[in-house]
């Protein structure tokens, strides 16, 4: 049985031997929800399929985590019996981390967003030291990066924050801003100052050893902004 101990939704499965077969997402969802062990406390909300490198990747979304061995074993039995193999999120394609602190105050200079909690990391694909900003890619390929940077205004004057992705490809050039990755947020006053800049960007042609950081800065030097704890997150998926 696969190890579900560190899993969170969604669940990823794949099937390499379904060429020429039609996958009925609704029927699969109904089959899962008909299982008495799973449906006792959980509901399968959706099933999505897409081709992936010659395989078919199946994503199964539940309303909450499957928390008991009986539930995860039941799901495993259903899908392995249909010819699927498990692709765990925690040991698969995804890296995810967030910051719990709100001590980083910044103005018009770029600062790195540091992530002190990580809950998904494949050590064969990613390397990250808790409490730091840099994520190192260990496998070549294309990656989808989602980042959310939430800031709060410390003054009574209006301000604007800018977030962006930066990649260091080595060779001495240092970190270079990724084109198309800039996002903005508007912060009215210290009373109504919280807002988030979000980035969703596919980075192609990544090589092993390339490094990624999320950076943020403010528009006005005199009106300092600060990061909001539990509201800054990065999620990287190898495509």
PyMOL commands that set and color helices and strands:
alter all, ss='L'
color gray80, all
select helices_A, chain A and resi 25-34+36-39+69-81
alter helices_A, ss='H'
color red, helices_A
select strands_A, chain A and resi 11-15+44-52+55-62+85-87+94-99+105-106+111-112+117-120+126-128+135-137+141-153+159-168+175-177+183-187+195-206+211-218+225-227+232-238
alter strands_A, ss='S'
color yellow, strands_A
deselect
rebuild
show_as cartoon
